Amino acid sequence: MTNIKFFAAAAVALLATSATLSAQKVNSDSWAATDALGRKVRSYDEAPAKNDKLVGIFYWTWHQGNDPKDYPVKNISEIVREHPEAMKDYNHPAWGDRKPGFFFWEQPLLGYYKTTDKWVLRKHAELLADAGVDAVFFDCTNGSLTFKDSYEALLETWSKAKEDGVNVPKICFILNLFLNPDTNVSLRQLYNDLYKPGRYSDLWFMWKGKPCIMAYPDLLTDSALDQEIKQFFTFRPGQPDYVNGPFPDRNDQWGWLENYPQHGYVASKDENGKVKYEQATVGVAQNTSPDRKGHCGAFNVKDSYGRDFSVRNGFDPRPDGYLYGWNISEQWERAYELDPELVFVTGWNEYIAGIWLPKDGWQGDPFSFVDQFDWAHSRDIEPNKGWGDKGDVYYLQLVDRIRKFKGMTPAEPATEAKTISLGRFSDWDDVGPYFASYKGNTMHRDHEGRYDQYYVNTSGRNDIVGAKVARDSRYIWFYVETAEDLTPKSDPHWMQLFIDVDRDKATGWNGYDFVVNHVSPKGRAVLERSVQNNWIWETAGKCKYRVKGNKLAIRIPREMLGIGDGPVDIEFKWNDNMQEEGNIMDFYVNGDTAPGSRFNYVYTTNQ
């Protein structure tokens, strides 16, 4: 009888533990965000129920190597702004003497990084996971290069991120887009180094029961090794061109970039005779133009199909039309029509292009930038620095579009109203939902960038892992916990709480009507109100708070927030150690933010 009681108690404890772990899993679908153009990412009631669709994205690991440290990074957009005449002169000093070279169309938000920088790779893991990306496809389409230093750093970093609760994308390699002997060199190297020994197998992107690789198996020999390779992978060779003609010319190909209307790839029919597809592409822009008849070409030519172009509507007439994504929106609509199992998006972080002369085979005059060029003619979604607070508009558009394609997981409902005693943290045990945040992302940065760049960031401090909210008729309580004990409250920019009480971005600083701890707390925490909808704050009141080890709780009277005694419907986020006050993009870069980037937790009792 004693044993029965023991096992029953153990089972209850196990169930409770499982429920707690489940409740603490990060659910980015439940987060809200509004971009700098005023566009909200869709919420659960605007998306279908969760389905089995997948999204992959083109990812570049080639930002590595031994760059000369005495040579400056070259940014095309900056050069053209400062020296517009340079676009007519291949030998203009602004282009430097290293050609074709590497030229960035703009600076990534995380700097001119190398893809061996684990601080950057951890940021990428979270951003892509929060967007709902399931797989990244590494560009190894040139020669036999696989950029081993980069993929090793990424796999190590993402494996640790997965342990920390990040739903990291799986990995897949894209080899040559044509039948080429170099493909065999890459296949053998990857198979022997990574796949045959089973290294990081939990991070492999699987397709039809095997690890997926976008490569041609046609030139593999009859050797024992090559036959092993041939049987090991699901091969999906890359379709190389953008045209909308008779492609694909074989039914095992996948695409990576096409003009609208895109094809569906690997067609089959269901039991009702309806055609279904494995894969379709979505592109930010296409480096082609009417005179190229859809084939790949230079981006810096008249009428190239940039971010602001759509086949149905032409070019966006607004000076900042490149921000609104006509091209990618049209491509997503086509993808919804095709309804494939997997959408492949181009792309995340290519950023660089060479400068080529007509003799090299490109049609630009007097020279060509092929894969990237400027703000309107580039294919990257990763947030950039040059656009200021609009540098993440394509990232948030990606979030919104993926939510529509894949469906969403509903948020956990709020528990009943409850009065909390600030000094008794056990009062929070039965309060829900638990707003989880990733552990382990306050690592410091100390790594070389491209060319003359070097990056150090030591702002990571308090590692925020979760939050809760409670309410009764008089107060709203906010709770936050960190992985380890909190640092002293006298630290600058310590554990700031941003609150959007009306869920309207037009009011407050980027929608945040109030902030707590912008002023370091002493006897009481200071609640401040945004003035003139800007980073100008005035005192709205003082609030009681308590700190115990790794936990912090704050009690705010409803009347201070302008919330009556009825239902609550707010957005909020926690941030520790902001470095650039008033810059919303700081949430992507410095300290720790929960939830990450521009996202907010939503606490609502209206369900």
Helices and strands as residue ranges (DSSP letters): H 2-23, G 28-30, G 44-46, E 54-59, H 76-82, G 84-88, G 93-95, E 103-104, H 118-131, E 135-139, H 148-163, E 170-174, H 182-190, I 191-195, G 201-203, E 206-207, E 210-213, H 224-232, E 234-235, E 265-269, E 275-283, G 290-292, E 309-310, E 314-315, G 321-323, H 326-338, E 342-346, E 352-353, E 355-356, G 358-360, E 368-369, G 388-390, H 393-406, G 425-428, E 435-436, E 445-448, E 454-457, E 464-471, E 475-482, E 496-500, E 514-516, E 525-530, E 537-548, E 551-557, H 558-561, E 569-576, H 586-589, E 592-594, E 601-604
